[in-house]
Amino acid sequence: MSNLTYNFAQKIRWFRLLAHSRSSKLNEEVALSLLDKLPSKSPVIFDIGANIGLFIKAFNKSPHKPKLIFAFEPSTYVYSVLKLTVSRFKNVQCFKLALDSKNGTTTLNMPLKKSGSIRVGLSHIGEVSKGDYLQESVETKLLDDFVEEMKCDVIDLIKIDVEGAEFEILKGANRILTEIRPFWFVEISETKGRFDNNSKDTFKKFFDANYAAFYFNEQREWVAVQDYDNENDFLFVPKEMLNGLNI
């Protein structure tokens, strides 16, 4: 899987992740609803914090199949599963990369269970709390710089699930917010001291960029919200695109 050394429990966890990636239908309902809302019926998607690729599988089941998906996952351990999960999709490009507020490198912190198994869904950059971690140095890049290098002038949807580092990504995405204007589907998490910002700062960043916010409620409806009050997955839509939007 990599040059890192993994114990027996971590190797078993890897095979379980691979099996889960083949069988899970997690995220399908949300993913299909998201793509149904996009103006483009052949969208370009950025999946930041792609993990093992479950959202990518779900996106590719939509009648509005993405034209291209850029998938970002910094963990060597998880990236190896992601590559296998999406290998059959010709519209996916994978990057072992952490999007951040600066170019360079940072430390990815992967929490460990008592068994030594990696809690892959909680891996994060920034300050760590108490506990045991497997750590890895990973490359970081500004999202604006990545988009410029790839000459990608059209982005329809950016999905972010990065365990509290979403504001750091947005600090490196000013051109995307002001000029390209994609939809954003963001898991906003409390940073718990990992960074010098909080969840309300992330919400305000979108509002200052003239976006409207919605969340997917238990009745499977997109509901408009005016402020952040708890952890949730939010859809941010450019206000100029709200007219005629079935939401």
N, C-alpha and C positions, 0 to 999 in steps of 0.2 A: 504493500500500500504506500509506503514512503520510507525515508531514511530514519524517521522517528522510531523509537523502540516501544512496542505495545505489549502489555501483559496478556495473559490468557483471557481474562474477562473482557478486555478491550477488543481482542480479536473475535470473540464470540459475539459481542455487541455489534461489530462491523457486519458480520454475516446476517444478524437479525435485522439490521437496518436495510441491507440489500433485499432481504425477503419482504420486508415491509414496503419497500419502494415498488416492488412488483405487484403487490396485492391491494394496496390501500386505495380507497376512493375518496380520501379526505380532501376537502377543499373544493370538490367538484361544483357544488351548488353555488358557492361564492364566486368561483372563477367564471362559470358560465354567465352568471348575472352581471359580472363586471364587463365581460366582453360584449354582452348585449347592449350595454349603455354607451359603448364607444362609437363615435361618429364613423370611424373606419371599420370596414368589415374584413379587412386583412391587415390587422394592426402590427406595429413594431412594439415589442415589450421588453422592458428591462426588469429582470428578477434579481433584486439585490438581497442577498441572504437566501439563496436558492435552496440551501440545505440539501436534501437527497432528491429534490426534483418533483415533489408531489404537485405543486402548483403548475409546473410545466406540463406534466401529464394531463392535468385538468384543463389547462388552456387549450391543449391540442385536441380535446374532445369537443370543443365548441364548434357550432356550424360556421362561426366566424374565425376559422383557424388562423393563428398568427402568421404573418409573412416571415417574421424573424423574432427570435427571443435571444437576448443577451443574458446569460446566467452567471451570477457572481457568487462565489463561495471561497472564502480564504483558507478554511481548514483542510489540510492535506488529507486527513482521515475521512472527512465527509465528502470532499471533492472527488475522491476515488469512487465513492458510491454514486454520486451525482453523474459522473461521466458514464457509468454503466446504465443508469436509469434512463438517460436521454439519448443513448447511442443510436436508437432506432429513428430518432427525429432529425430530419435533414434541415429543419429550420432553427436549430438551436446551436449557439456558439457559447462555450463555457470558458470562464476566466477565473483562475485561482488568484483572487484579488480582493482586497478590502477597500471599499470606497470610503473616503475620509475627508477631513478638512485640510489635509496637506499631503504632498507627495513624499514618499520615502518608505519607511518600514515602521511597524508597530508590533506589539506583542498580543497575540490572540490567546485568551485565557479560557481553557476548557475545563469546567468543573467536573470533579470525579465523585462518584458514589462511593459508599463504604467498601463495596466490592472491588473498586478500582475501575469500574466501567465508566465511560465518558458520557456525561449528560449533554449530548450534542446540541439539543435545542436551546441550551442556555449559554453556549459559547459566546464570548464577547471581548471587545477591546475596552480600554479604559481601566480605571482602578478596580481592584478586586476586593471582595469582602473575605471574611474568614472562611477557611476550608482548604481542601486540597485541589490542586489544579495541574493539568498538563498544559504546558505553554509552548508556543511556537511563534517564531518571528515570521511575519507575513508582509508582503508588499502592499503599500497603500497608494491611492491615486485620487485626485480630485475628479468628481463625476464630469464636470465641464471639460476637463482636459482629456478624459477618455473619449467623450463624444466628439471633440475636435479631432483627435487622432484617428478615430474611426470614420470621420466625415459623415456623421449621422445627423442629418438636419431634421428628421422626422422621428418623433417618439410619441406613441399614442398612450402608453400606460407605463408607469414605473411602480413596481411593487417593492416595498421595503419591509424586511423583518430582520432587525439587527440588534435586538436586545439592548435598547437604550441609546444607540449611536446614531439614531436617525437625524438629530439636529446637526451632528458633525458632517453627515453627508450633504445636508441642505446648505451648509456654509460653503461647500464646494460646488454648488449647482445654481449659482445666481443667473447665469445665462439661460439655463434650461427653464428656470422659474419665470423669467421675464420675456423670453423670446420664443422658445419652442412650445411651451405651455401644454405639456401632457396632462392626462389624468394621473393621480397618485393614489395608490392603495397602501396605507402605512399602518403597521402595528406600532402604536405609540406606547412605550414602556417607561415606567419610572426608572431613572438612572441610578438612584440610590448612591449618589456621591461619585459615580464613575467619571462625570464630566462637570464642567462649570456652568451647566445649564439644566433645565428641567423640562418636563413634558409640556407645560404651558408655553414654553419658548418655541417648541416645535409647532404647536398649534398656531401661535401668533405669526410665525414665519410664513405660513400658508395664507393666513388672513391678510397680512401686509402685502402679499403678492397678488391679492384680489382673487382668492379662491373661496369657494363655498365648501362646507364640510357635511358629510353624511355618514351614518353608520347603518349596518345591516342588522335589523332587530330580530327578535325571536319569531316574529310573524313573517320573516323573509321579505321585509320591506326596507327600502332605503329611506332613512329618516334624517331630516336636516337638523343640525345642531349649531349653536352659536358660540359655544365655549367648551373647553376640555374640562371634564370633571372626574374621569376615571380611565383606567386602562382599557383600550378598545382598538379595534381595527377601523380605520376611517378611510373613506373615499373623499379625496379632494378634487373638485371640478373647477376649472377656470370659469369665472362668472359669465364671461362672454359666450360660453357654450351652453348655458342653462336653458335658454329659450328652445322649446321643442324637445327637450330631453325628457324621456319617460322615466322619471324618478320621483 
